[in-house]
Amino acid sequence: MHFSYNFIIVEDMRKREYLGQLELMVLLAVIRPAKDAYGVLISREIAAKSGREIALASVYAALERLEKKRLVVATLGEPTAERGGRARTFFRPTAAGLREAREAHDTLLRLSSGLWELEGGDTHRPVACVCPDQSTAL
C-alpha cells in the first residue's frame, strides 16, 4: 500500500501547473483594484508597481492563460461611445486565483526569508566549497 500512496502523490504533483512570473504579476494586478480590472489598467498597475513596462499583447496572452487555468474570470462590460461602441472586457480573480496568489506569496516569503543579500547585506559572502582533494575551503 505504501507504494501506491507514493504513486498518487507523484500523479498529483504532475498535475500542478505553476505560474510564470508574468502570469503572477498579471494575477496580482487583477486582484489589486477594488473594481473589475481590464487590460490597460492591469498593464499600468504592473508598470507602476514593478517599474517594468509590459506589452499589452503580453498582458492579454497571460490573461488568456489564467482564464484557461480558471484563476480569473472575464466578463463583458457595456459598449461605450468613447470605445467606438465596443465593450470592455473586465477580469476578476476566482477563489482558485486568490488561493494561487496567496500560495505563491507565502512560498516567496518562505524562500526569501533569511537571505541577507536580499535584505541589503553584502553580496560577497564567503561560500564554502568542497575542493577536488576533499578539503573544504572558504
C-alpha positions, -999 to 999 in steps of 0.1 A, spaced: 0 0 0 29 24 7 40 23 -29 5 31 -43 3 61 -19 36 75 -33 23 70 -68 -8 91 -60 14 119 -47 35 118 -78 4 120 -100 -9 149 -80 24 167 -84 24 162 -122 -10 179 -125 2 210 -107 9 239 -131 30 267 -116 25 303 -126 53 321 -145 65 355 -134 43 374 -158 12 354 -150 18 360 -113 22 397 -119 -9 399 -140 -29 379 -114 -18 402 -87 -27 432 -108 -61 418 -113 -66 413 -76 -53 448 -67 -81 472 -79 -114 475 -59 -133 472 -92 -130 449 -122 -97 452 -139 -92 455 -177 -61 451 -199 -48 487 -199 -54 491 -162 -36 458 -155 -6 469 -177 -4 503 -159 -6 487 -125 23 464 -133 43 493 -146 36 514 -116 44 487 -90 73 470 -107 88 497 -129 86 473 -158 67 481 -190 47 451 -202 33 450 -237 -4 450 -237 -4 419 -260 16 400 -234 -9 410 -207 -38 397 -227 -19 365 -235 -13 360 -198 -49 367 -190 -60 341 -215 -37 315 -198 -50 325 -164 -86 322 -177 -78 287 -190 -64 277 -156 -96 291 -141 -77 316 -120 -95 346 -134 -129 351 -150 -137 375 -178 -170 395 -181 -180 418 -209 -190 454 -199 -214 477 -216 -204 492 -250 -193 528 -246 -192 557 -271 -155 565 -262 -146 530 -273 -165 533 -306 -194 512 -293 -172 484 -282 -175 467 -248 -145 465 -224 -136 430 -210 -132 430 -173 -113 404 -152 -118 393 -117 -99 367 -97 -116 334 -89 -114 317 -55 -88 295 -70 -69 325 -83 -69 341 -49 -57 308 -34 -29 305 -60 -17 341 -54 -17 335 -16 3 303 -20 28 320 -44 32 349 -19 37 326 11 62 305 -9 82 335 -20 83 348 16 95 315 29 121 311 2 135 346 7 134 346 45 169 350 59 186 358 25 206 387 38 217 395 2 181 405 -5 178 424 28 207 448 20 235 425 31 269 421 15 266 402 -18 302 389 -15 295 365 14 322 338 16 309 305 3 322 271 14 332 248 -14 344 213 -15 377 212 -34 387 182 -55 411 170 -28 380 168 -4 392 196 18 369 225 25 380 260 15 364 294 21 
